[in-house]
């Protein structure tokens, strides 16, 4: 890869990641994951350029970290499968970071299934005391606390102080219908949140895409 091509990949990578950070700031976590995955086409060239011409060493890659952090919280196994394929196809990326990406992905998959079990528990019990989760689900209290705190930051779960612990309740039901936007053609559709957790065929352009869930404020704008 020539210097000009590596530099172009660097610029495109950072542009995509700027969009991903903006999506996170707006609470559009699935969109941020989608953008982070799309950055993989530029990661190798970006790393080659910055290592060779900017003497940079990589402890981690933001385009990878976003997927590993947020995919399990959204129960998004498809994005983790895509990430695994990308890691296998671009071994040089893992080689040139200080992280063991394969090991980290394995641990992230375990976290996803723990998140799935905890979410299912919250849906079945409507609300539950955080301190009771180790008894109900097994595992460590710190694991469930970490998930609860992450979901609270994302606006998915409320944590109400109660008797030295917290009472947890889901703020967004998976059977609730919301508006979502096709990233390919821009059409806005209505569907349940559970349905939007996986790729769907767009009714307008017929491309299978991960629809972008819209916040209430943005949904008003998108509907015009």
Backbone as CSV, one residue per row, in Angstrom:
resi,resn,N_x,N_y,N_z,CA_x,CA_y,CA_z,C_x,C_y,C_z
1,UNK,0.846,-1.187,0.000,0.000,0.000,0.000,0.892,1.251,0.000
2,UNK,0.638,2.167,-0.948,1.439,3.373,-1.059,1.063,4.377,0.030
3,UNK,1.991,5.333,0.257,1.793,6.310,1.319,0.496,7.093,1.138
4,UNK,0.209,7.525,-0.084,-0.998,8.317,-0.336,-2.258,7.522,-0.018
5,UNK,-2.238,6.218,-0.337,-3.398,5.373,-0.058,-3.562,5.149,1.440
6,UNK,-2.438,4.931,2.134,-2.501,4.776,3.585,-3.035,6.045,4.240
7,UNK,-2.569,7.196,3.754,-3.026,8.471,4.324,-4.519,8.678,4.081
8,UNK,-4.983,8.276,2.910,-6.415,8.381,2.606,-7.233,7.494,3.542
9,UNK,-6.733,6.285,3.797,-7.423,5.379,4.720,-7.453,5.971,6.127
10,UNK,-6.360,6.596,6.521,-6.315,7.245,7.827,-7.396,8.321,7.927
11,UNK,-7.500,9.169,6.922,-8.476,10.258,6.945,-9.905,9.713,6.953
12,UNK,-10.145,8.688,6.162,-11.493,8.113,6.109,-11.852,7.434,7.430
13,UNK,-10.877,6.750,8.016,-11.120,6.101,9.301,-11.530,7.117,10.354
14,UNK,-10.765,8.192,10.477,-11.054,9.187,11.514,-12.364,9.922,11.231
15,UNK,-12.717,10.072,9.957,-14.011,10.695,9.630,-15.168,9.799,10.066
16,UNK,-15.036,8.513,9.808,-16.083,7.566,10.216,-16.199,7.516,11.731
17,UNK,-15.066,7.530,12.416,-15.107,7.458,13.872,-15.679,8.730,14.488
18,UNK,-15.490,9.871,13.824,-16.120,11.104,14.297,-17.635,10.970,14.220
19,UNK,-18.128,10.353,13.147,-19.566,10.101,13.016,-20.044,9.136,14.103
20,UNK,-19.247,8.128,14.382,-19.622,7.145,15.406,-19.717,7.796,16.777
21,UNK,-18.769,8.670,17.096,-18.820,9.371,18.378,-20.045,10.274,18.467
22,UNK,-20.400,10.910,17.361,-21.597,11.751,17.342,-22.849,10.908,17.574
23,UNK,-22.874,9.713,16.964,-24.014,8.820,17.154,-24.136,8.408,18.620
24,UNK,-23.018,8.104,19.253,-23.045,7.756,20.674,-23.575,8.914,21.508
25,UNK,-23.152,10.123,21.177,-23.590,11.299,21.929,-25.100,11.509,21.809
26,UNK,-25.683,11.090,20.680,-27.120,11.219,20.455,-27.896,10.026,21.002
27,UNK,-27.183,9.040,21.530,-27.856,7.848,22.023,-28.195,6.861,20.931
28,UNK,-27.600,7.012,19.746,-27.860,6.104,18.623,-26.791,5.010,18.625
29,UNK,-26.921,4.107,19.579,-25.875,3.113,19.816,-25.738,2.125,18.667
30,UNK,-26.863,1.717,18.090,-26.774,0.769,16.978,-26.116,1.424,15.768
31,UNK,-26.426,2.684,15.529,-25.780,3.402,14.425,-24.283,3.504,14.667
32,UNK,-23.886,3.756,15.905,-22.463,3.853,16.233,-21.757,2.526,15.959
33,UNK,-22.407,1.413,16.308,-21.830,0.093,16.036,-21.674,-0.124,14.542
34,UNK,-22.704,0.247,13.791,-22.667,0.089,12.335,-21.509,0.885,11.739
35,UNK,-21.333,2.107,12.201,-20.234,2.938,11.701,-18.880,2.348,12.094
36,UNK,-18.782,1.882,13.343,-17.527,1.298,13.800,-17.140,0.090,12.951
37,UNK,-18.107,-0.734,12.618,-17.829,-1.889,11.764,-17.388,-1.453,10.371
38,UNK,-17.992,-0.375,9.870,-17.632,0.094,8.529,-16.208,0.656,8.492
39,UNK,-15.685,1.046,9.656,-14.326,1.605,9.696,-13.263,0.558,9.438
40,UNK,-13.627,-0.725,9.505,-12.633,-1.782,9.345,-11.976,-1.778,7.971
41,UNK,-12.665,-1.221,6.984,-12.057,-1.154,5.662,-10.850,-0.239,5.616
42,UNK,-10.703,0.611,6.642,-9.628,1.598,6.657,-8.634,1.399,7.799
43,UNK,-8.930,0.500,8.724,-8.095,0.364,9.911,-6.664,-0.039,9.572
44,UNK,-6.489,-1.020,8.704,-5.141,-1.497,8.403,-4.296,-0.394,7.790
45,UNK,-4.836,0.319,6.800,-4.099,1.406,6.167,-3.807,2.533,7.137
46,UNK,-4.796,2.854,7.976,-4.607,3.896,8.990,-3.479,3.526,9.939
47,UNK,-3.485,2.279,10.420,-2.459,1.844,11.363,-1.075,1.855,10.718
48,UNK,-0.996,1.404,9.466,0.300,1.400,8.780,0.849,2.820,8.666
49,UNK,-0.025,3.756,8.308,0.421,5.143,8.143,0.878,5.732,9.469
50,UNK,0.054,5.584,10.504,0.365,6.224,11.780,1.554,5.563,12.475
51,UNK,1.744,4.268,12.284,2.911,3.611,12.860,4.186,4.035,12.127
52,UNK,4.095,4.150,10.803,5.291,4.433,10.000,5.676,5.912,9.999
53,UNK,4.666,6.783,9.912,4.964,8.205,9.730,4.692,9.066,10.965
54,UNK,3.986,8.513,11.950,3.703,9.283,13.159,4.233,8.584,14.404
55,UNK,4.918,7.453,14.190,5.536,6.697,15.285,4.538,6.385,16.392
56,UNK,3.333,6.000,16.006,2.291,5.719,16.976,2.240,4.223,17.285
57,UNK,2.027,3.912,18.551,1.788,2.540,18.987,0.324,2.426,19.405
58,UNK,-0.280,1.287,19.130,-1.711,1.119,19.371,-1.960,0.172,20.542
59,UNK,-2.557,0.713,21.593,-3.022,-0.141,22.689,-4.379,-0.732,22.356
60,UNK,-5.187,0.037,21.649,-6.517,-0.411,21.246,-6.933,0.373,20.023
61,UNK,-8.043,-0.040,19.417,-8.589,0.612,18.233,-10.027,1.010,18.544
62,UNK,-10.327,2.288,18.407,-11.659,2.776,18.770,-12.755,2.082,17.977
63,UNK,-12.515,1.822,16.704,-13.518,1.162,15.874,-13.840,-0.242,16.344
64,UNK,-12.897,-0.858,17.042,-13.120,-2.182,17.630,-13.770,-2.042,18.995
65,UNK,-13.266,-1.100,19.779,-13.748,-0.942,21.153,-15.236,-0.609,21.218
66,UNK,-15.720,0.205,20.294,-17.142,0.578,20.297,-18.015,-0.657,20.117
67,UNK,-17.639,-1.519,19.193,-18.426,-2.741,18.966,-18.384,-3.639,20.192
68,UNK,-17.195,-3.831,20.743,-17.057,-4.725,21.890,-17.767,-4.178,23.125
69,UNK,-17.859,-2.860,23.251,-18.522,-2.282,24.419,-20.037,-2.294,24.304
70,UNK,-20.559,-1.942,23.134,-22.002,-1.710,23.038,-22.798,-2.873,22.440
71,UNK,-22.172,-3.702,21.608,-22.921,-4.819,21.020,-23.525,-5.744,22.082
72,UNK,-22.761,-6.142,23.112,-23.379,-7.023,24.117,-24.498,-6.343,24.890
73,UNK,-24.414,-5.033,25.086,-25.459,-4.318,25.823,-26.756,-4.245,25.025
74,UNK,-26.655,-4.353,23.688,-27.835,-4.351,22.827,-28.215,-5.766,22.395
75,UNK,-27.556,-6.758,23.000,-27.803,-8.169,22.665,-27.571,-8.420,21.175
76,UNK,-26.561,-7.767,20.635,-26.314,-7.751,19.193,-25.245,-8.784,18.824
77,UNK,-25.667,-10.024,18.704,-24.714,-11.090,18.384,-24.235,-10.993,16.941
78,UNK,-25.071,-10.458,16.061,-24.681,-10.358,14.647,-23.423,-9.513,14.482
79,UNK,-23.351,-8.377,15.181,-22.175,-7.514,15.053,-20.926,-8.187,15.601
80,UNK,-21.075,-8.992,16.653,-19.921,-9.728,17.177,-19.465,-10.795,16.183
81,UNK,-20.416,-11.439,15.495,-20.048,-12.408,14.459,-19.281,-11.712,13.328
82,UNK,-19.764,-10.522,12.946,-19.082,-9.760,11.907,-17.685,-9.369,12.360
83,UNK,-17.570,-8.948,13.620,-16.270,-8.573,14.175,-15.304,-9.765,14.145
84,UNK,-15.795,-10.938,14.497,-14.942,-12.128,14.491,-14.416,-12.412,13.090
85,UNK,-15.286,-12.273,12.085,-14.860,-12.501,10.702,-13.809,-11.493,10.275
86,UNK,-13.985,-10.242,10.696,-13.025,-9.207,10.341,-11.677,-9.447,11.002
87,UNK,-11.691,-9.855,12.267,-10.430,-10.136,12.971,-9.680,-11.277,12.282
88,UNK,-10.411,-12.310,11.869,-9.775,-13.455,11.212,-9.221,-13.082,9.843
89,UNK,-9.888,-12.145,9.161,-9.455,-11.782,7.810,-8.341,-10.745,7.805
90,UNK,-8.140,-10.065,8.943,-7.101,-9.021,9.006,-6.229,-9.247,10.243
91,UNK,-5.459,-10.301,10.223,-4.634,-10.682,11.363,-3.608,-9.610,11.722
92,UNK,-3.191,-8.811,10.734,-2.177,-7.797,11.011,-2.684,-6.740,11.986
93,UNK,-3.994,-6.476,11.962,-4.563,-5.492,12.878,-4.348,-5.944,14.321
94,UNK,-4.686,-7.204,14.603,-4.497,-7.729,15.957,-3.017,-7.781,16.319
95,UNK,-2.190,-8.146,15.363,-0.750,-8.269,15.614,-0.140,-6.933,16.028
96,UNK,-0.664,-5.841,15.485,-0.080,-4.525,15.729,-0.758,-3.741,16.851
97,UNK,-1.545,-4.411,17.674,-2.072,-3.803,18.883,-1.584,-4.612,20.074
98,UNK,-1.675,-4.008,21.248,-1.234,-4.710,22.454,-2.345,-5.575,23.029
99,UNK,-3.519,-5.567,22.386,-4.643,-6.370,22.856,-4.671,-7.742,22.188
100,UNK,-5.185,-8.721,22.901,-5.505,-10.018,22.312,-6.976,-9.940,21.919
101,UNK,-7.225,-9.545,20.680,-8.600,-9.283,20.252,-9.455,-10.549,20.255
102,UNK,-8.859,-11.671,19.916,-9.612,-12.919,19.906,-10.094,-13.271,21.310
103,UNK,-9.213,-13.100,22.297,-9.582,-13.369,23.679,-10.629,-12.366,24.167
104,UNK,-10.454,-11.107,23.789,-11.402,-10.079,24.213,-12.779,-10.333,23.605
105,UNK,-12.811,-10.786,22.354,-14.084,-11.100,21.704,-14.775,-12.259,22.403
106,UNK,-14.003,-13.255,22.794,-14.568,-14.401,23.513,-15.220,-13.946,24.820
107,UNK,-14.538,-13.089,25.557,-15.083,-12.577,26.812,-16.314,-11.709,26.564
108,UNK,-16.322,-10.983,25.450,-17.472,-10.145,25.120,-18.689,-11.001,24.799
109,UNK,-18.470,-12.141,24.163,-19.594,-13.054,23.896,-20.201,-13.570,25.203
110,UNK,-19.359,-13.880,26.176,-19.862,-14.311,27.481,-20.679,-13.194,28.116
111,UNK,-20.188,-11.966,28.003,-20.924,-10.821,28.540,-22.277,-10.675,27.854
112,UNK,-22.317,-10.890,26.545,-23.587,-10.780,25.818,-24.615,-11.765,26.359
113,UNK,-24.196,-12.994,26.612,-25.160,-13.987,27.103,-25.570,-13.682,28.538
114,UNK,-24.671,-13.133,29.317,-25.056,-12.686,30.661,-26.066,-11.544,30.564
115,UNK,-25.814,-10.610,29.629,-26.746,-9.494,29.428,-28.116,-10.013,28.989
116,UNK,-28.110,-11.015,28.140,-29.367,-11.608,27.678,-30.136,-12.219,28.845
117,UNK,-29.432,-12.934,29.714,-30.082,-13.552,30.866,-30.639,-12.502,31.825
118,UNK,-29.871,-11.443,32.041,-30.317,-10.405,32.954,-31.505,-9.651,32.382
119,UNK,-31.451,-9.335,31.083,-32.578,-8.629,30.462,-33.844,-9.475,30.518
120,UNK,-33.697,-10.758,30.248,-34.842,-11.665,30.316,-35.420,-11.686,31.727
121,UNK,-34.546,-11.669,32.736,-34.991,-11.645,34.135,-35.783,-10.375,34.427
122,UNK,-35.287,-9.235,33.952,-35.981,-7.972,34.189,-37.324,-7.922,33.473
123,UNK,-37.381,-8.515,32.295,-38.653,-8.526,31.568,-39.676,-9.424,32.259
124,UNK,-39.214,-10.543,32.798,-40.137,-11.480,33.438,-40.641,-10.960,34.777
125,UNK,-39.779,-10.259,35.519,-40.145,-9.833,36.870,-40.579,-8.369,36.948
126,UNK,-40.621,-7.670,35.823,-41.003,-6.258,35.745,-39.972,-5.377,36.453
127,UNK,-39.733,-5.624,37.741,-38.626,-4.967,38.422,-38.029,-5.958,39.418
128,UNK,-36.785,-5.738,39.765,-36.082,-6.672,40.640,-35.007,-5.901,41.389
129,UNK,-34.689,-6.347,42.605,-33.625,-5.708,43.373,-32.269,-6.169,42.833
130,UNK,-31.396,-5.208,42.593,-30.082,-5.509,42.027,-29.315,-6.499,42.904
131,UNK,-29.439,-6.356,44.209,-28.731,-7.238,45.121,-29.192,-8.682,45.074
132,UNK,-30.361,-8.936,44.472,-30.883,-10.297,44.387,-30.414,-11.033,43.135
133,UNK,-29.787,-10.315,42.215,-29.412,-10.924,40.941,-28.421,-12.082,41.085
134,UNK,-27.399,-12.010,41.982,-26.521,-13.170,42.134,-27.274,-14.426,42.566
135,UNK,-28.298,-14.265,43.420,-29.096,-15.423,43.845,-29.947,-15.947,42.698
136,UNK,-30.503,-15.045,41.902,-31.392,-15.443,40.810,-30.615,-15.993,39.622
137,UNK,-29.520,-15.329,39.271,-28.799,-15.650,38.045,-27.445,-16.316,38.278
138,UNK,-26.973,-16.312,39.547,-25.630,-16.801,39.808,-24.623,-15.725,39.456
139,UNK,-23.376,-16.084,39.443,-22.338,-15.128,39.070,-22.076,-14.098,40.148
140,UNK,-21.280,-13.090,39.790,-20.849,-12.099,40.769,-21.749,-10.876,40.759
141,UNK,-21.863,-10.249,41.922,-22.664,-9.029,42.038,-22.085,-7.918,41.167
142,UNK,-20.754,-7.868,41.027,-20.118,-6.806,40.246,-20.491,-6.896,38.765
143,UNK,-20.684,-8.127,38.283,-21.068,-8.318,36.877,-22.425,-7.682,36.613
144,UNK,-23.404,-8.004,37.471,-24.765,-7.502,37.262,-24.831,-5.999,37.535
145,UNK,-24.054,-5.531,38.505,-24.027,-4.095,38.774,-23.489,-3.339,37.568
146,UNK,-22.436,-3.863,36.956,-21.835,-3.207,35.798,-22.835,-3.118,34.648
147,UNK,-23.575,-4.204,34.397,-24.578,-4.189,33.336,-25.691,-3.205,33.650
148,UNK,-26.156,-3.218,34.890,-27.240,-2.313,35.285,-26.815,-0.860,35.124
149,UNK,-25.593,-0.545,35.527,-25.103,0.830,35.412,-24.968,1.253,33.951
150,UNK,-24.514,0.333,33.110,-24.375,0.644,31.686,-25.736,0.903,31.060
151,UNK,-26.717,0.033,31.356,-28.063,0.228,30.813,-28.708,1.505,31.340
152,UNK,-28.383,1.863,32.585,-28.908,3.120,33.130,-28.350,4.304,32.345
153,UNK,-27.053,4.288,32.058,-26.443,5.371,31.279,-27.038,5.464,29.888
154,UNK,-27.441,4.337,29.325,-28.013,4.308,27.985,-29.500,4.631,27.976
155,UNK,-30.080,4.803,29.164,-31.496,5.129,29.243,-32.421,3.943,29.051
156,UNK,-31.893,2.738,29.264,-32.701,1.532,29.069,-33.292,1.001,30.369
157,UNK,-32.637,1.297,31.489,-33.043,0.758,32.789,-32.991,1.870,33.832
158,UNK,-33.952,1.851,34.760,-33.895,2.776,35.893,-33.370,2.019,37.111
159,UNK,-32.594,2.727,37.950,-32.052,2.161,39.183,-32.493,3.061,40.328
160,UNK,-33.438,2.588,41.115,-33.984,3.374,42.217,-33.409,2.869,43.532
161,UNK,-32.711,3.732,44.299,-32.148,3.285,45.584,-33.221,2.691,46.484
162,UNK,-32.871,1.544,47.088,-33.841,0.876,47.968,-33.101,-0.077,48.903
163,UNK,-33.087,0.243,50.174,-32.539,-0.654,51.186,-31.111,-1.078,50.960
164,UNK,-30.238,-0.155,50.637,-28.835,-0.501,50.445,-28.507,-1.069,49.085
165,UNK,-29.489,-1.201,48.207,-29.242,-1.675,46.853,-30.086,-0.824,45.908
166,UNK,-30.419,-1.349,44.764,-31.249,-0.611,43.805,-32.356,-1.518,43.285
167,UNK,-33.513,-0.922,43.047,-34.578,-1.646,42.368,-34.488,-1.304,40.885
168,UNK,-34.378,-2.329,40.065,-34.193,-2.153,38.626,-35.506,-2.349,37.888
169,UNK,-35.728,-1.532,36.907,-36.891,-1.729,36.043,-36.552,-1.236,34.644
170,UNK,-37.078,-1.916,33.660,-36.818,-1.575,32.269,-37.612,-0.325,31.895
171,UNK,-36.921,0.627,31.294,-37.584,1.846,30.848,-38.130,1.714,29.438
172,UNK,-37.586,0.757,28.703,-38.037,0.561,27.339,-38.383,-0.902,27.143
173,UNK,-39.589,-1.183,26.772,-40.027,-2.558,26.573,-39.685,-3.015,25.156
174,UNK,-39.247,-4.241,25.034,-38.869,-4.761,23.733,-40.062,-4.953,22.796
175,UNK,-41.283,-5.001,23.369,-42.457,-5.142,22.503,-43.062,-3.784,22.138
176,UNK,-42.400,-2.696,22.595,-42.881,-1.357,22.271,-42.556,-1.032,20.818
177,UNK,-43.516,-0.422,20.107,-43.281,-0.014,18.736,-42.635,1.366,18.711
178,UNK,-41.577,1.501,17.921,-40.888,2.779,17.783,-40.610,3.036,16.308
179,UNK,-40.138,4.250,16.023,-39.743,4.589,14.665,-38.263,4.271,14.463
180,UNK,-37.930,3.826,13.268,-36.545,3.518,12.928,-36.311,3.892,11.472
181,UNK,-35.052,4.214,11.178,-34.703,4.712,9.850,-33.790,3.740,9.117
182,UNK,-34.087,3.496,7.840,-33.219,2.667,7.004,-31.974,3.480,6.649
183,UNK,-30.776,2.999,6.986,-29.560,3.754,6.660,-29.218,3.740,5.176
184,UNK,-29.892,2.864,4.407,-29.603,2.782,2.977,-30.404,3.794,2.157
185,UNK,-31.716,3.889,2.439,-32.556,4.783,1.622,-33.218,5.895,2.423
186,UNK,-33.159,5.809,3.759,-33.703,6.878,4.583,-35.160,6.757,4.956
187,UNK,-35.839,5.711,4.498,-37.256,5.566,4.842,-37.404,5.303,6.341
188,UNK,-38.440,5.867,6.941,-38.720,5.676,8.363,-39.877,4.699,8.513
189,UNK,-39.682,3.676,9.347,-40.702,2.652,9.553,-41.013,2.536,11.041
190,UNK,-42.066,1.834,11.349,-42.419,1.568,12.730,-42.344,0.059,12.956
191,UNK,-41.691,-0.345,14.046,-41.559,-1.766,14.366,-41.255,-1.899,15.846
192,UNK,-41.379,-3.115,16.377,-41.050,-3.335,17.780,-39.538,-3.295,17.963
193,UNK,-39.109,-2.918,19.153,-37.676,-2.839,19.432,-37.006,-4.202,19.304
194,UNK,-37.698,-5.237,19.723,-37.106,-6.577,19.626,-36.820,-6.939,18.175
195,UNK,-37.714,-6.543,17.269,-37.515,-6.837,15.856,-36.323,-6.081,15.299
196,UNK,-36.110,-4.877,15.832,-35.038,-4.024,15.325,-33.661,-4.407,15.857
197,UNK,-33.595,-5.385,16.746,-32.301,-5.830,17.267,-31.503,-6.622,16.237
198,UNK,-32.176,-7.041,15.163,-31.485,-7.773,14.105,-31.744,-7.085,12.770
199,UNK,-30.958,-7.409,11.762,-31.140,-6.812,10.443,-32.516,-7.154,9.883
200,UNK,-33.089,-6.194,9.189,-34.388,-6.390,8.557,-34.313,-5.954,7.098
201,UNK,-35.160,-6.564,6.245,-35.251,-6.132,4.857,-36.088,-4.860,4.806
202,UNK,-35.536,-3.801,4.244,-36.250,-2.529,4.152,-37.449,-2.682,3.222
203,UNK,-38.623,-2.228,3.634,-39.809,-2.359,2.778,-39.752,-1.497,1.527
204,UNK,-38.852,-0.500,1.513,-38.758,0.385,0.348,-37.654,-0.037,-0.610
205,UNK,-36.404,-0.153,-0.087,-35.278,-0.476,-0.978,-34.933,-1.961,-0.973
206,UNK,-35.518,-2.718,-0.025,-35.370,-4.179,0.063,-33.955,-4.643,0.452
207,UNK,-33.106,-3.709,0.886,-31.771,-4.075,1.370,-31.893,-4.508,2.826
208,UNK,-31.193,-5.586,3.204,-31.176,-6.009,4.598,-30.181,-5.143,5.360
209,UNK,-30.675,-4.417,6.341,-29.846,-3.450,7.063,-30.192,-3.460,8.548
210,UNK,-29.264,-2.996,9.397,-29.598,-2.754,10.802,-30.257,-1.381,10.909
211,UNK,-31.565,-1.344,11.096,-32.287,-0.076,11.171,-31.790,0.746,12.356
212,UNK,-31.773,2.067,12.184,-31.346,2.983,13.236,-32.566,3.386,14.057
213,UNK,-32.580,2.984,15.346,-33.687,3.369,16.211,-33.625,4.870,16.475
214,UNK,-34.749,5.535,16.372,-34.795,6.977,16.535,-35.266,7.366,17.925
215,UNK,-34.584,8.340,18.498,-35.065,8.903,19.758,-36.341,9.674,19.472
216,UNK,-37.125,9.959,20.512,-38.387,10.651,20.291,-38.174,11.994,19.599
217,UNK,-37.159,12.741,20.050,-36.900,14.051,19.486,-36.537,13.933,18.013
218,UNK,-35.664,12.977,17.706,-35.242,12.839,16.321,-36.370,12.266,15.476
219,UNK,-37.216,11.420,16.039,-38.311,10.819,15.298,-39.267,11.907,14.800
220,UNK,-39.503,12.912,15.609,-40.383,14.010,15.192,-39.789,14.707,13.977
221,UNK,-38.457,14.918,14.013,-37.784,15.579,12.898,-37.851,14.719,11.655
222,UNK,-37.591,13.401,11.812,-37.557,12.504,10.658,-38.929,12.395,10.007
223,UNK,-40.002,12.440,10.834,-41.343,12.325,10.272,-41.792,13.618,9.597
224,UNK,-41.043,14.678,9.885,-41.360,15.950,9.253,-42.394,16.728,10.018
